[in-house]
Amino acid sequence: MATPTWSQRISAFLLSPSQFLYSTTSESFLAELLRELRDDKASDNTKVLLLSAFLDHPTILCPTVSAGEETTLELMSVLAQTPQKAVSLKCSLMLAISTVLICTTCMERQPKVAEDYLDQLFQTIEDTNDHRGGLSLQPIRATACECLREIEISYPGLLSQRLETLYQLKQQEITVVHQAYGSLYTLALKNAVFQLCQKKKVADTDIKTLLYANEGLGWKAISKPLPPILVSQMEEIPQIRTGVDCRELKSIVSSLLEESYLLTPISQAALFREVIDVVSMVPALSPALFKSQLLRLFGTAQVELVHAILMMKSAFTDSLFSTDDENFFLKRLVCMAQHPLLSVPEKLFYIDCISHFPENRPLSSQGDESLPVLVTPHLTVSLLPTVFNDSSTMLSRLKLMCMVYLEADEGEESKGLTYLFDHLMALLKIVDNHGRREMVVTSFRAVFIFLTYFSQIVKLTEVLVQKLSELYSRHCRLAPNLINLCDRIQDHLEDSVWPVELLKTLQRLVVEMPPSQLNLQNFSWHLKILKRAAMEKQIPQRSSIHFLLNALYHSSLCERGGWPVGNAILAVCRNLLLHPCVNQASVSIELADLLHHMTGHYDDTDIRDHARFYYTLLTNLSLEKLSGVLVQGQDGGQTKVRSLSAIMSETDGLSSHLAIHPTSGPILQLVRLQQVWSPPAASSTEDTTTEGHVLQHYRCQFSDSEFASEVTLKYKLAYLGETEPLFDKLFSICMSFDLKDSNYEDICDICVPCLFRERKSPEVCLKLKPKQPYPTCFKVTAVFSTEDGLTWRTQLPDVKVSFPDIFLPMPVPVGSSSSSSYKEEVFDRLWEDICATEADRSAISLFCFEVKENSLQEMNKQNFRNFLISEPSDIGECKVLFFLPPQFHVLFRINLTEDAVKIDIGTDNWELLPYINSYLLKITKT
């Protein structure tokens, strides 16, 4: 298979980092990225591609602060060695370094690498007007400004002590990059003023000192982060006391506003947002500073600048806007909301601005949904919806005009209301003439909007019920739309009786429908209406039962209906079982007749079984107990009693119970217990200890068909922290294992009957059959059921198998008379064979380490106790043998010298040497 290119690897990493890291580790991938970035042979385009990994997933590549610092140093080294002409690469490197510093929280430790990088950024932006680098380096300076701005956003106040430098650089810059300098300075100024507002006492000279500060960086801003600034809630913004000398600050703010016309609309909007905050925090600065800008901005067609005007309006109200200004601005918004050259999203924006226009003196509280007083029917008459509007514009206009006429005078309200209702009738007429799906959805949304404002006008709502029922009689496919309309109205208007009236009318329409108009297709829609009507306690249900009985008695529905229709009928019956009308003896008898008839005559076995179940419940339980069995609990949708009825409530309910639902996160884990050895043993054999034949006899075991070497690891299945109460009792847990490599045989699924939080966690044994004895890691997925009958799937944390986990004691034949002597003889023969065939797969090595008093005995006891072939002799030597399935060995000859321990290593698989070395380093550290 061809080696994947960097483009393929980076694409795979960006698409799914977790899946990509199954085949490697974040540390290894980071090392590869940095090595390739340092490679002079790699092209600039390739390096830019590699840096995208740092921009998108910095915390995955650098999970710790120390890793972030080391990576920053490496990237800065690459940046220093990158030639000036590689503009794109240098910009990408600066962005990557800034991202790593911010996202890995390296800045909070104030490391030297962060100071060096910030100094480098300042050196870059000090080359104003391209005096040193030339025109081609403008993107680098712009990127440096953006990096500083992003750092200042993340750590407000960090640049508060460099305001003079930033201001001078902004004033000197006359190229297109001046916008980046201006945005950086304005942000730093706002954060510095906000930081000053946090002081309990502000002296007269503090603002001047702040503006002319040029003494390093404000690291205190990182150790004591500032609270967020809430422009929309003026009372929560701290302010500097009046009387403080603010002449220099006023001069700077005025200069920023006067030069704002030189900026692009987006940059202007950002500038206005920052300056609004500054003026709001300094009472000595009058909002009148913005007056000259309003004259220019009132005529703008840029959405960004219109939004900036609204922010000024919200922040300063009548301190900046007169009544004439308000009227003019509102008329301007109305005009723009219908401008033919604007796009639909822009028109929707202007309509929304009208709906939420910030008044100078609002009559209602901020949370109430009400129109400004100035938004009158006369002002907005041109915004009345028409059938020629697109769907979004039509609905936005309809909602606005409903609000307008809801608060209008009686005469204007009557005229406007008549127009809006006629508009609804026109929409329903289009639907009646086989309108497209988009028009159907739009029409029902329009009905919902109209009813949310005018459901109290009985005359209009009665006409609407009649029109909708007539529409359903001709187009029964609209049943889901009508049901959804009723549901949403009940959610929005809890006391409204309109949904009940509509459902009652639809039920009457269905049950009175002539049999000649019924067929299997429309019968399913009618059942949905009846099922929804049965949920309303105010609607009598006897007519529905008669309708179903007649349909079953006098048609071939039982033979031709099939499972879907039968399930829909049972869904109606289930709601009827919960209806108060069941208390009436006559209704209960008729419902029992219906269920009994389905039990004996319906063609589908599953439907008959569930009909029999409902019949049994109806004839044996009281209404209270029946509700306890069938009604779902209100908390979390769990059933109060686990019952078979949860399996069959309706088609959607069945689908929900048949589906496997994913959990929001891991809820289970496998906790490792002690290792359980299953030493491989051959069949009974005669004792063969003759020198020269022992090794041959030992190796013959591996060809024995009864020989099976496997590693058994013992785990405890437990909860992973706190979970929802829904998962406190789990049933029929089936765990599946997905290996990330091909070094092991597939692992069989493990089933656990149940897991209760208050009970002892069950233990499970995981049996591994290695093909190659290497460390591995595998994914674990569990599927289980909860008390409510739903099936869930959760991802457990990955289970790692380390190299020592694979160690097994040496297999000994069952028939050996002296296992100790046999083991030692096999060890000696294996050692000789490894030394003799070292040129093949075998290898020998040496490991030494310093030893303290009794540490060797402790190491043997803790790590080699089950693998000792011979105890230490008088000369201090002991032998250790590890068997690694399927048929590999690791041999240790441990000798104690005067000042160290020498371990001679032998193995019949040289590829195991790196793992052996890591294992010995780990156990000898302690």
N, C-alpha and C positions, 0 to 999 in steps of 0.2 A: 504494500500500500504506500502511495506517495506521501511524503511528509507534508502536512498542511502548511500553507503559507501564512505569513503574519496577518495578511488581510483576513484570511479565513479564521484564524485563531482569535483575533480581536473582535471580529463580528460575532463569533460564538460566545465570547466572554461578555460582550455588551448585551447580547440577547438574553442570556441566562447565566449570571455568574456562578450560582450554586451548582448548576448542572455542569458547567465548564470545569469547576474545581473538583469534580469527582475523579478526574484523571490526573490531578496534580494538587499542589498546595498553594496557598496564596503567597507563602514565602518563596517557593521555587519560581512561581510565575513572576513575582516582583523582581527576583534576581535576574531572570531572563530578560525582562523588559529593560532594566538598568544596563545590563551587559550590551544589549543591542543598541541602546541609546549612546553608549560610549564608543561603539564601533564606528570608525571613520569610513568604513566601506559602505555602510547603510546610507540610503538616500534620505534627503530631507523629508520627502513625502512619506516614507516609511516611518520616520521618527515622529512626524506629526500624527500619524495614525496610532502609533504606540501611546502617545500622550493622551489620546482620547480615553484610554482606560483610567488614567488618573483623574480626569475631569468628571467622568460619570460615576466611578465607584472607588473613591479614595479610601474610604474606611474599610473596604474589603481587602485592598492591597496593603494598607497600613492599619492594622487593627489596634495597634497600641500607640501611645504617645512617642515612645522611644523609636518605634519603627517610622513614625512620621518625621521625626527629627533627622534620622539617618537618611531617609529617602529625600528629604529637602536638601541635605548636604550633597547628595549624589546629583540631584537635578541642578543645583546651583553650579556644581563643577562642570556639568555638561553645558550649562548656559555660558559659563566663562570661556569655554573652549570653542563655542559656536561662532563662526565668522559673522561679521556684521551684515554681509550681503544676504545671509539666510534669514530674512525678515520674518517669514511665516513661522519658521521653526522657533526663533527667539520669542515671538509672541505666544506661541503655544506653550513653551517652557515656562514663561512667566505666569501664565494662567494656571498651569499645572502646579507650580510651586505654591501659589496663593491658595489654591484649592486644598492642597494637602495641609498647609499650615492652619487653615481655618477649620477644616472638617475633622482633623485629628486632635484639635484643641491644643496644639503645640504652643500657640500664642499665650495660653494661660500660665505656662511655666516660665515665660519671658526668657527663652533660650537665646544664646548668642547668635544662633543661626537665623532667628527671626529678626534680630537687630541688624545683622549684616544684610539680610535680604531687603529690609525696609530702607536701609541706607543706599543700597544699590538702586532701588526704585526711585529714590529722590535724586540720585545722581543722573538717572536717565531723564527725568522730567526737567532737570535744570538746564538742559540744552535747548533753551527756547528758540523758536524761529529757525531751527535746524542750522545753527551756526557751525557746529562741529560735525554732525553726522550727515547733513545734507537732506534733501527732500525725500529721499527713499526711506529714511528712518522715521518718518512721521507715524506710521502704524505702531512702531515700538513705543514711542512716547505716549500715544493714545492708550495703548494697552497698559502701560505702567500706571497711567492715571486711573484707569478702570480697576486695576488690581488694588491700588491704594484706596479707592472708593469702596470696593467690596470689603476690604479689611476694616475700614471705618464703619461700614454698615454693621458688620458682625461684632465689632468692639467699639461702640460709640464713645467718642472722647479721646481715642488714642492719638489723633492728630491735633488735639486742641492746643498743644503747645508749639505748633508749627504754623499758626495762622498767618503770621507776617510773611513767611517764606511763600506760602501758597498764594497769598494775595499778590505779592510782587510778581510771581511767575504768571499768574492770570493776567495781570496788567501788561506784562511784557509780550505775551504771546499774541501774534496777529495772524497766524495761519489758521487753517480749518480746525486745528486741534484745540483752538481756544475754548470750544464747547466742553471738551473733557476737563480742561483746567477749571473752567467755571463751575461745572457740576461738582467737582471734587471740593473746591473751596466752599461752595454754598452748603454742602452737606457737613463739612467740618465746622463751619460757623454755627449752624443750627445746633449740632451736638455740643459744641463748646458753650453756647448760651444756655442750653438745657442743663448742662453740668453745673453752670454757675447758679442756676435757679435752685439747685438742691442745697446750696449753702444757706444756713440760717440767717447770716448777716452778710450783706453785700455792701462793700465800701464804695465810695464814689469813684475810686481809681481802678476798681476791679475790672470793669469793662474795657477801659483803655489798656490795662496791662494784658488782658486777654487778647485783644486785637493785635497787639504788637509783640506777642510771645514768640520766641524762637529759640527754645531751649530743650531740644530732644523730643521724646515721646511721652505721652501721658499713660504710663503703664498702670497707674492707679485705676484707670477706667476698666481695665481687665479684671483686677482683683475685686473691684466694687462696681459691677455692671449697672448701667442706668435702667430705670423702668421705661417701658415704651411710652411714646408720645401719642395721645389720643386727640387728634384734631377735632373729631366730630363731637367730643364732649368737653366743651371749653372749661367747665368748672373743674375738671381734673388736671388741667395743665398748670403747673406751678408758674408763678410770675415773679419777676424782679420788682422790688418795691419801687414806688414812685419817688422821684427826687434824685435818683442816681443819674449822674452825667452820662448821657447817651448820644452826644453830638457826633462822635466819631462813628459809632454804630449806625446812626441815621444816615450819615454821609455815605457809608459803604452800601447800605440797603438801597438808597436812592440810586446810586451808581449801578448796582446790579439790575434794578428795574429798568433804568434808562437804556441799558445795553441789551435788554432781553429780546428786542426785535431782531437782533442779529442771529439769534439761535433758531434751530429747527423747531417745529411745533412740539415734538416730544420733549426736547431739552427745555423749551420754555415752560411747559407744564411742570416738569420736575423742579425748575427754578422757582416757579410760583408756589409750589407746595412747600418747599423749604422756607421761603421768605414769609409765607403765611404763618408758619410755626414760630418763626423768630418774632414777628410783630405781635403775635398772640401772647408771647412770653414776656414782652417788654412793654408795659403800659405807656411808657414815655414815647413810644413810636406810634404815630397816628395811622389808622387804616387809610387815611386820605392819601398816603404815599402811593396807593394803587390807583388813584382816581384817573391819572393820566393814561394808565394802561387800559382802563375800561373803555375809553373812547375808541381805542384801537381794537380791542377784543370783541366788542359788541357786534362788529361786522364780520367776524371770522366764520369760516365754514369748517374749521378743523375741530373734530370731536374732542381732541385732547385739550384744546384751549377752552372750549365750552365747558368741559368738566372743571377746568381750573377756575372759571368764573363762578361756577356753582359752589366750589370750595370757598371762594372768597365770600360769597353770599351767605353761606352757612356759618362761616367763622365771624363775620363782622356785621351782618344784618344791616340795620339802619345807620350804623356808624359809617358805612361806605355807600350803601344804596338808598337813594331817595325813592319815593313812591313812583315818580315818573320813570326812574331807572327800572323799577320792578315791572311796571306795565310794558315798557319797551322791550325788556328782555323776554317776558312771557310771550308777547306777540311774535318776537323773533323765533322763539322755540316752536310756536304753532306753525309758523310759516315753513320752518325747516322740516317739521314732521311730515309735510306733504310735498316737499320739493321733488319734482320729477327726475332730477339728475342725481339724487342721492340713492344709495343702495338700501335694501330692506333693513339690514342691521343698523344702519345709521338712523333711519326713520324710527325704528323701535327705540333707539337710544333717546331720541328727542321726545317721543311720547312718554317714556319713563321719566325724563327730566321734568315734564309738565306734571306728572302724577305726584312726584316727590319734590316739587319746587320748594326750596327753603324760604319761608315767609319772614318778613321783618318782625312781625308780631303774631305768631301762630296762635290760633284759638284753642287747639287741642294739644294734648301731650304728645311727646315724641313717638310713643309706641302706637298711637291710634292711626288707623288707616283712614285718612280724610283728605279731601282736596284743599289746596289753598283757597282763600276767600276770593282772590282775584281770578281764579279759573271759573269763568261763568259760561252758561250756554251760548251767550252771544259771542264770546271770544273763541269758543271751540266748535262752533257749528260746522265749520268746514272739515272737521275731523270725524263726522258721522260715518260709520262703516257702510260699505256697499258690497254687493256680491262680486264686484270686479276686483276687489282687493285680494292680495294673496292671503293665505290662511293666518300667518303670524300677525300681519298688519291689521287684518280684520278683527282678530280677537283682542289685540291690544287697544285698538280704537273702541271696540265695544265695551271693554272694561272701563276705560277712561270715561266714556260717555254715560255709562251706568252710574258712575260715581258723580258725574256732573249733574244729571237729572235727579238723582236721589236727594240732592241738597238744593235743588232749584225751587223757584217760586211755583205756586200751584198751576198757573197758566202755562208756564214754560215746561213744567214737569209733564203735564198731560200731553202736550204736543210732542215733546221729545220721546216720551214713553211709547206713544202710539207708533212713532217711526221705528223705534228699536224693536217693538213687538212685530211689526210688519216685516222687518228685516229677518227676524227669526222664522216667520212663516215662509218667507221666500227661500230661506236655506232648506227648510224641511220639504218644500216643494221640489227643490233640486234633488234632494235625496230620494223623494218619491218617484222621480223620473229617472231612476237608476243612476244616481250620481256616483262618481268614483269614490274609492275608499277614503281618500284624503278629505273629500267634501263631507263624507259621513262623520268622520272624526271631528272635523271642524264644527259641524252643525251641533253635535252633542256637547262639545265644549262651550259653544255659544249659549246653548240652553242652560248649561250649568252656571255660567257667568251671570246670565240674566236672573236666574232663580236665587243666586246668593244675595242679590241686592233687592229683588222685588217679589220674594216668595210670599210676602204679606198681602199682596193685592190679589184677593180671591178670584175676582172676575177673570183676570188674565191667566192665572194658574189653572183654572178649570178648563179654559179653552185649550191651554197647552196640553193638559191630560187627554182631552178628546182628540186633538190632532196627533199626538204620539200613538195613541191606541189605534187610530185609523191607519196610521203609517205601519204599525206592526201587523195589522190584519192583512196588508198587502205584501209586506216584506218581513216575514218571521225570522229571517236571518239576523235581524237587528236585536234579537233577544239579549245577547251579551252586552251591547251598547246600552240598552235600557236598564239592565240590571246594574251595570257599573254606574250609570247616572244616579240611580236610587242610592247605591252605596255611598257615593261621594257626597251627595246632598245630605245624607244622614250623618256623615262624618263632619261636615262643615256646619250644618244647622241641626243640632240635636233635637230641638223642639219642633221641627217642621213636620207637618202631617202630609205634605205633598207626596213624598215617596210612597206612603201607605195608600193614598188615594190612587196613584198611578198603578201600583201593583194590584189593588183591588179591581180596578177597571180592566187590566190585562187578564187577570184570572177569570173574570166574568166573560170576557171576549173568548177565551180559550174553551171554557167548559160549555159555552153555548154554541160553539162552532159546529156546523152540520157535519155528519160523518163523511159526506162525499168530499169534503175539503181536506180530510186528514190523509196523510201518507207517512211512510217511515221517515222521510227527510224532515218534514215540518213538525212531525210528532216529537222529535228529539228537542227541537227548539221550544215547543210548548211545555215539555217536561221541565226545562230549565226555569221557565216563568213560574210554573206551579211550585217548584222546589223553593224558589226565592220567596214566593208569596206565603208559603207555609212557615217561614221564619218570623212572620209578623203576627203577634198574638191578637191584634185587633181585627184580623181578617178571618171570617168563618171559613172552615175547610171542608164542610160536608159536600159541597158541590164538586170539589176536586176529587174526593173519594168516589163519588158517583161517576164522574167522568172516566176515571181509571178503570172502575169496574165494568162500565159499558164497553170501553175499548178492549178489555181482556175477554169479556164474555162474547161479544158479537163481532169479533174479527179474528184473523189468523195471527195476531200479534205474538202469541205464545210460541208459535212454530217458526215465524219468520223474523221476529224481533232480534234474536241473537243476544250476545252478552252486553253490547253497549246500551241497547234500549232497556234491557232488564236492569242494568246497573243504574240507569237514569231513573227508572220507576222506583227502585229501592232507595235512591237518594231522596225522592219525594216522601216515601214512607218513613224514612228515618226522621225527617223534620216533622212529619205528622205525629210520630211517637212522642215528640217533645212539646207538641202544641197543647195548650190547655183544653182544647176541644175533646181530647181523649178522655177527659173525666166524664163526658156525657156517654151514657151507656149505649145509645143508638149509634153514635159516631164510632165508639170503640168496637162495637160488633161489626160494623161495615168495614172498618179497617182490618179487623181480623179475617173477615171473609176475603178481602183482597189478598192478604198475605197467604192465606190457606190455599186460595186458588193458584197462586204462583208456585206454591210448594208442590202442588200435585200436577200442574199442567205445563209449566214453563219448560221449554226444550233444553235450556242450558243447565247443566248440573250445578255449576257454581252458583248461579242465580237461585236455584231451588234451595240449596243449602243455606244461603244467607236469608232467604225469605222465611225458611223454617226457623232460623235463629231469631229473627225479629218477631215472628209469631209466638215463639216460646216466651220471649221477654214480655210481650204485650199481654199474654194470657196468664202470666205467673207473678208479675211484679207490679207494685203500686207505681203511681206516676213519679213519686219522689225517688224511689229506688231505680226506676227506669231512667230518670234523668241522671242519677249518679253513675249509671253504667255508660250512657251515651254522650252526655255533655262533656265537652272538653273544658279543662280548667282554664282560668283566665291568665294565670301566670305562666308565661313561656309556652302556652299552647299545649301543655301536657294534660293527658287525661287524668281525671281524679282516680279512676280505677282502671287498671290494665285489663282490657277485655278484647274478645274477638271482634267486637263491633268496630274497633279502630281499623280493622283491615278493610272494611267495606262501608264507606260512607257515601262516596260518589266517585266519579271517574277521576277528578282531580285529586281527591284524597287517596285513592288507590295508587295513583302515580307517585304521590308523595311518599307513601309507605314502601313502594317498590324501589324508589330511587335510593341511591347511596349518597348521603349528604356529607360534604367535607366539613371538618371542624375548622374554626378560625385559626387555630394554632395547635401545636403538640399538647396533648393532655396526658400521655403515658410515657413511660421510660422503662428500659431494662437496666436494672442495677446489678452489677457484677458481684457474684459471691465467690467462694473459694473454688479452685479448679478441681474437677473430678476426673481422675485418670481412669481410662479403660485400656490398660496395657494389652497390646495385641498378643494373642497366644495361639500357637499352632496346635494341631492335633497331638494326642499322646504319641510319644516316640520313645525309642530306646535311648538309654544314656550313652552318648557318643562323645567321649572326651579325649579321644586319641589325638595327639598333636598332628596337625596337618589336615584332620578331618573336621575339627570343630567348626572352623569358619565356613567350610562347605556345607556342613549340616545346618548351621545357623542361617545361611542365606537360602537354603532350600525352603525355609518357612515362607518366604515372600512369593513363591510360586504355588503355595498351597491354596486351593480354592476356598478353604474355610478361614483363611487368614484375612482379617479385616482390620485395618488400622484406622482409627478415627480419634479425634480430639473432642472431648465433651466439656463444654463450658456451662457453668451453672449461673442462672440469673434469677433475679426477683422482679416480677412485673409489678410496677408501682405507679402511683399518680405522679405527674410532674407539676408540683406546686398546687395552688388553688384552682378549682375549676367551677363551672356553673353547677348548681344543684342537679341539673338534668343528668349529669354524668357521674353522680355519686354511686350509681348502681349500673354496672355494665354486664351484659350477657353475651354468650356465644362469641367470645373474642377469638378471631383468627388472625394470626400474625404471618405475614409473608416477607420473605427476605430476598433482596436484590443485590447480588455481588457486583462490585465495581471492577473486578478483574476476572481473569480466567484461570486463576491459580487454585481454585477450589471447585469441588463438585457442587451442583445446585443443592440448596438447603430446602428441606421439606417444610411445609407450613406447620405451625404449631398452634393448637387450639387450646384455649383455656375456658372452662365452663362459665365462670363469672368472676367479677372483681368488685368488691364493695369497699367503700372508703373506710368504713368503721371496722372492717375485718382484717385479718392478717393477709399480707400480700402473697399470692401463689408463687411457687418456684417453677421455673421451666429449665429444661436442659437443651442446649443447642449443640447438635452433633455436626462437626466439621470433618470433611474428608479432603485433605489437601492433595492437589496434584503437584504443587511445588510449595515447599514449606516457608512461605514468605509472609510478612505481616500484611494485613488486609483491613478493609473497612466495607461495611455493607449497609444499605438502606433497609429500614424496617417500616412496614406499613401494617396497620391493624384495622380490621373491619369488625364492628361490634353492633349490638342492638341495645337500645335503652328501654326504660319501662313503658314509654308511650308507643312502642312498636316500631319506631323509626330505626333505620340502619345508617350508621355513620362510618366514615373513614378518617383516620388520623395518621399523620406522619410522626414516627418516633424519632428521637435523636439517633444519629448514626452510631452503630456499634463498631468499635475498633478492636481488632485482634492483634495484639503485639507479638513480637517474636518469641518471648518466653512462654506465651500461652500455648504454643505448639509443642513444647517439650513433653516427651513421654519417657517413662523408664524403659530400660532395654527389655524387649520381649524374651521371655524364657519359656522353653517347651514345657508342657505340663508334666512330661515323664522324666524330667531331669532329676537325678538323685541328689545332687548337690548344686543348688542354684548359685551359691556364692562362688564356688570354684569354677562353675560353668561361665558365669559372667566375667570373671577375671581372665579366664582363658580366651574368651571371645574378644575382650578388650585388647589383650596383647596381640592376638592374631590380626585384628582390625588395624591396630597401630602399625604393625609391620607391613601390612598390605598397603596402607595409605602412604607410608614412606617409600615403598617400592614402586608405586604407580603414581608418583607425584606429578609426572608429566601429563597424566590424563586429567580427569575431573577432580582428582584428589589434590589436597594442598595441606601444608603444615605452616604454622605461624608461631609467633611468640608474643606474649603480653606480660609486662612487668608493672608492678605498682608498689609503692611504699606501704608498709604495714605497721600498725600500732599493736600494742600488747593485747592479746586475745582477739584481735579483729579478724584474724584468719579463721579461728574456730567459730566466731559468730557468723562469718560469711558462709562457711560450710553448712552451718546449722540452718540458716535462714534460706539459702538459695539452692544448696546442692544436696540437702538431706535425702531426697527421694531418688537421687541419681548417682549416689556414691557407689563405686564398684569395690573400692577398698578404703578402709580407714587410714588416716595418716600413720605412716610407719615411724620407726625410730629416727630415720634420716629426714623425716618431715614430708615425705611424698604421699599424695593421695591421688586416686584415679576417679574421674567423673565421666559418665557417658550419657549423652542425650540422644534419644531416638526421635527423629523427626519424620513423620509419615510423609510419603508412603514408604520410603526405604533409604533414608539418609541418616547419617550419624555425625555427632560432634563429640570429640574426645578431648578431655583436659588431663594433663599430668601436672599437678600442682606441687611445686617444691619451694621450701622456705630457705632463703639464703640469709646472710648476716643482716642485711639492711633492706631487703625487699622480698617480694613474692614473685616467683617466675612461673608463668602458666604456659606450658607447651600445648599448642592447639593443633589438632588434626581433624580433618573432615573429608568426606568423600564427595563433597560438592563445594568447589572453590567459590561459587557465587554467594555462599552463606557468610564468607569472611567479614564483609562490612557490617552485617547484622550482629555477628558474634562480637566484633570489636565494640559496637555501640552498647551491647548488653553488658559487657565487662566494664566499660567506662561508667555505666550507670550504677552497677552494684558496688563498685569499688569507691565511688565518691563518698559514700557514707561509712 
